[in-house]
């Protein structure tokens, strides 16, 4: 049987300013005792015939006294500074104790009175230390709790655990990201500032420039390892974009998001193909940009799912955009950004890695230091497949393929499909997919000949079975 820990011992120092003030002090003392604190106070512990000065000195210097509360009002602060009466005597005892104490948390001033300018009445010896204000009776619940937490050493505000170092800091490649302009736009959106619409434009231009400057090609002497090094730096730009999009979809500017995203995604396409004013380049010269946009689309999908922005998901990802190159133009969905990244294939072959999808490998690794779990990334990847596959059946174009399922764990479930077993969850899935029945969603997992679309990986299990979408009903 474990032994109970002794309750903390707390001494309360105060001035007999008025009966009202004494009652206030006793109210605090009673609250503390009712909440597990052994309170020592003259009204309860000092008896006739005992030496008041000796009592006060013992309370301050006794190592068994864990904490000392100084209840300070105008009378207390003035008497302490003037060294008058019992308070003055106590101040002479407390002052050197405060300055020599190794434990700087032993003493706490609790203020019951403030001046006309809102300044607390505090004795000079207390200096600039933090105090608790209980001058407003209406705030007793919060103030008294702060005192209790101080006594037991359990503050309400606790620093979160230290996370991992940002992955982009592991990169030897320095990228100029959107920086100040994106930060300003996020602040404007979150605070609904009048400049928000203009700041959004500046942020988009900054992001566009940063993506364009990600660089081209790779060093053949390093067999492409410099490309992977650069991907760590790209994570910073990705996270910056997601923070910006998150602020935008949660702001009063959210109604403009489809229009803003249309311009953004069409501009992104112009960065991965030869265009006006650009010299022709090989397909893998822009693999950094391709990787960035593919990853960003998955992360944006994960964000929209997390924020339950199902209509917006369908509105921006379940449609086609007008993409232009140097001599071509086309209507296509976001799968236009997906395709073989030649540098990944080259690196896989050159180093005899025999990996099914280095893109999937990278996504799993990068999820460890991102705001989303790998399962959330895979779920977003699947939903991009569903929404573009539904669109493909209507317009006979290509669909997004969920390569991250190469690394799907056996028996894994995705919340968006699990929730679809309920009417509310099913309604959300239908809304995202842009259809009205479960059968239409299931049909997205089959090709035009009725064959189940195979998943990535060694065994090529049907996607419909991997994500457990075959249980959907009308």
N, C-alpha and C positions, 0 to 999 in steps of 0.2 A: 504494500500500500504506500503510495507516494505521499510525502509530507507537504502540507499546504504552505505556500510561501507567505511570510509575514506581510501584512499590509504596509504600504509606504507610510512613513511618518512625516507630516507636514506641519510646520509652525506658521501661524498667521500673525503678522505684525500690523498694527493699525492704530489709529488715533481715536480717542473718545470724543469726536467732534460734536456729535449730536446723537440723540436717541435713534433718530431715523437712520443715521450712518451706521450705528452699532447694530441695528436690526438688519441692515443690508449685509454687514460682515457676517453676522450669525446665519443669515440665509445661505450665504456661500459656504460657510463651514458645515452647516447641516447637509447641504447637497453633497459635499465631498465625503462626509462620513457615510451617507447613504449609498455612495458609490465606491466603497471599499478603501477609503483613505482614513488613516488614524490621525485626526486633526488635533493639534495642540494649540490652545488659545487661552489667554488669561481668564476669560469668563468661565471656562470649564476646568482649567488645570491649576489656577493660582488660588490659594485659600488664605483666609485670614491668618495673620501672624507670619506668613512667608515673605521672604525678601523679593520684591518685584524685580530689582535690578539683577539679582542672582538668577532669577527665573529666566529673564530675557537673555542674559549672557549664556546660560546653559542651552537654551533653545537654539541659539545661533552657532555655538561652538560644538555642541554634542554631535559626535559622528553618527549617532543613531537617528538623528533628524535628517531625512533625505532631501527635503525641499523646504524653502522659506518663501512664503507669499507676503509681499509688502502691499497692503491695501492702501493706496494713496489717493487722498483728496487734497483740497487746498490747505486745510489745517495741518495735515501730516507733512506735506512738502515744506511749508513755512517753518514748522517746529523743527524738522530735521535739519534744514539749512541753518537755522539760528541756534541749533543745539539746545532747544528749550524742552523742559519737562521730560517725561518718560520717553517720548518719541525721540527727543534730542539725545538722551542717553543711549537709546537703542541704535540710533544712527551712528554714534561713535563706535559702537560695537560692530555693527554691520559693515561699515565702510571699509575697514582694513580686510575684513573677511572676504568681501566681494573681490577685492583686487588680488588677494593671495590665493584664492581658490583655483585649483587646477580644473575642476568641473565648473565651467562657466554657465551651466544650466541649472545650478542649484537655487538661484534667486530669480523670482519673477514679480514684477510690479503689476498689480491689478488696479486699474484706474477707475474711480467712481465719480470723478468730477473733472470737467474741462472748462477752460476759460472762454471768454466771449469770442475769441478768434479760432476756437476749436482745438486749442493746444491742451495737452494733458498736463494736469498738475502732478509733477514728479520731483522728488528730491534730487538735488544736484549730484549726489554720489552715484545715482543710478545711471547717469550718463546717457548715451544714445542706445542703450539696450532695448530690445523689443519688449513690448508690454501688451497686456490684454485690457481692452476697454469694456467695462460693464456699466458705464454711465447710462446707457440706454436699456431700460428694463425689458423692452420688447425683444431685445437681442440676446436674452439670457441663455436660451437653449444653445445657440451657437457658441457664445462666449464661455459658458460654463463647460461645454464639451472640450473646448480648446485647452482649458485649465486641466481638466481630467487627463487629456491626452499628453499634456506636458508632464504631469506627475508620473504617469506610467511609461513615458518614453515611447509613445505610439502616435506620432503626428499623423494628421489626415492627409497631408501632402507628402507623398513619398516618391522619390525619384524612380522612374522605371528602370528596368535592367538595362545595362549597357549592351547595345546591339553589336552586330559585326561591322567592321570597317566597310564603307561603301566600296563595291566591287570596282567602280571606275578609278579608284585611287591606286589599284593594282596595275593600272595601265601605264606604259611608258610614253603613250601617245597623248598629247594634250589637245583637247578640243575646246573651241570657243562656243559655248552653248548660248541659249537665249538670254541667260543671265538676268540683268537688271530689268529689262523690258518685260520678260515673262513674270518675274517677281512682282513688278508693279501692276501688271494686269490681274494677277491672282489676288493681290490686295484690293484693287479697285472692285473686282467682282464680289469678293467676300464682304466688302463694306458698302456695296451698292453706291459707289461714287459716281458722280456725273461724268467723269472721264472714262468710265469703263469701256464704252463702245470704241473709243479711240485707242485705248490701251490694248484692247484685244487685237486690233489691226496691227499695231506695232509688234505685239508678241508673235503673231503669225509670221510676220516678215522676218523676225529674228530667228524663229525656228526654221523657216524655209532656208535662210542663209546658212544656218548651222548644219543642216542636213546636206546641203550642197557642198559644204566644205569638209565633209567627212573623209574625203580622199578617194583615190582611184587605184585599182590594181593591187599588186602585192610584190614582195621581193622573192623572186624565184630561188635565190640562193638560200633563203630560209624555209623553202618548201611551203610557204604560206603561213608560217607561225606568226608572222607580223600581223596578219589579218586577224587572228584570234586575239592577239594582244590588243588590237584596236577595238574589238567588240566590248571589252571591259569598259573602255571610255564611253562607248555609245550608250551604255546603261544609264549614265547620268542624264543624257539628253532625253532618253525614253521616259525616265521618271519625272523629268521636268515637264514634258508634254502631258503626262497623265495627271499631274497636279494641276496643270492649267485647264485641261478638259474637265476635271472633277469640279473645279471652282466654277467653270462655265455652266455646266449642267445643273448645278445647285443654285445658281444665281437668277436674278430677274431677267438676265439676258438669255436664259435657257431656250426661249422660244426661237431664237436666232440660230441655235446650234446646227440644225440641218443645213441651213444656208452657208454657215461658216465652214462646216465640215466638207460640203461640196467643193468649195473653193480650195480648201486645204488639201483634200485627197487628189483633186485633179492637178494641183501644183506639184504634189509629191510624185505623180506619175511622170511629169515632165523631167524629173531629175534622174529617172532610171532608163530613159531612152534618149537617143540623139534628138536634138530639137533645134529650133532656129537659133542661130548665133553660137552653136556648139559644134565642135568638130566631132566626127564620128568616133565612136569608141566600141571596143569589144564588149560582149555581154557581161563579162565578169569585171570589167573596169568599175562598174557601179554596184558590185555585190554588197558593199557596205550599206549603201542606201537601200538596196532591196531587203537586206536583212533587217535594217532598222524599221522599215515600213511594215514588213510582215509581222515583226514582233510587236510593234505599236498597235496594229489592228487587233491582235490577240489580247493585248493588255487593255485596250479600250473596251473590247467586248467583255472582258472580265469585270471591268469597272462598272459598265452599264448593268450587268447581271447583279453585281454586289449592291448597287444602288437601287435595284428593282425598277430600272427605267426600261421596261419591256417595250412600250410603244416606240420610244426613241431608238431602241436597238433595231426594230424592224424598219423604222423610218430611214435610218442612215445606212444600214448594212443589207437591207432587203431590197435594194434598188440598183439601178445601173447609173454609171457616170459617163461623161463624155471625155475620153482620153485622147490626147493629141501627141503625135511624134513629129519627126522632121517632115516626112512625106505621107504620113498615114494618120487616120483618126478612127475611133471606134467607140461604140457603146459597150460597156462591160461592167460587171460587178467587181467587187474588191478582190476577187480571185485573180484579177489581172496582175496583181503584185506578187502572186505566188508562182513559183517556178523553181527550177533547179538553180541553186547557187553554185556556179561552176567552181569557185574556189574551194567549197566544201567537198565537192566530188574529187577535185585534184588532191586536196590534203588527205582525204581518206585513202585514195589509191596510192599516193606517193609514200605514205607512211605505213601502208599495209594494215590499216586499222580494222577493216572489214566491218565497219559500223553500218547499220541499216539507215540511220538518219542522224548525221552530226547536228542538224538543226534541232532535232528533238533532244539530243544530248545536251546541247547548249541551253535549251529552255529549262531543262531540269536543274542544271547547275546554277543558272542565273536566278531561278525562282527562290533559291536559298537566301538571297540577299534582297529580295523584292517585297513589295506589299502584298503579293498574292502567293498562295501555295501552288505547288505544281499541279495539284488536282484542280484548282480553280483555273489554271492556265489550260489544262486539258479540256475542261468543260467548256471554256470559251472557244477553244479550237473546234470542238464538236458543234457548237451552236453556229459558228461561222459556216461550217459544212452544211448544216441543216438549212439555214436561211438562204444560202446561195444555191443549194441543190433544188430547193423548192422553186427558186427563181429560174434556174436552168431548165426545169421541166416546162416552164411556161414559154421560155424564149430560146431554148436549144443552144445555150452557151455553157461554158465551163463552170465548174464549181470549186469551192475551196476544199482542200483535202487536209484532214486532221493528222498531220505527221507526228504530233506529240504522242499519239496513241501507240506509237512504236514502243514506248516505255510504260504502257498501262499495266498496273498491278492486277494480278488475278483477283477477281471478285470485287473490284473497285466499283463504287456507285457514284453517280453524279447527282447532286441535290436537285437540279432543275428537272431531271427525269423522275427522281424519287417523289418529289412533291406533286408531280403530274398524276399521281394515284388519287389525289383529292381533286375535287371540282375546281377549287381556287387555284391550285398548282397547275392543273391542266389548262385553265384559262390563260394563265401567264405564259405557258409554253406555246399555246396557239397564237397568242398575241405577238410573241417574239418571232414566230415562224411565218406569220402572215397568212395563216390558213384558218379554217373553221372546224376541222375534224381531226381526230387522232389518226385516221387512215391516211390523210394527206401528209402528215409528218412521217409516218412509217414509209410511205412511198418514196420519200426523199432518200431512203437508204437502199433503193433499188434502181438499177439502170433501165434504159428504155426497153430492154428485152425481158425485163422482169427478174434479172439476176441480182442477187444481193451484192452490193458493193463491198469489196474486201477491205479489211483494215490493214494498216501497215504492219510490219513485223514478220517474223520468220514463218508463222503459221497462217497468216492472212485470214484470221477469223472474220466473219461478216461484221461490219460495223454495227448493224442493228442489234447483234447479240452482245457486242462489247459494251455498248452503252445501255443495253437492256431497254431498247425502245420498242421491242416487239410486243410488249404488254399493253401498249397504248390502245385505248378503245375510243369509239365515237361517243 
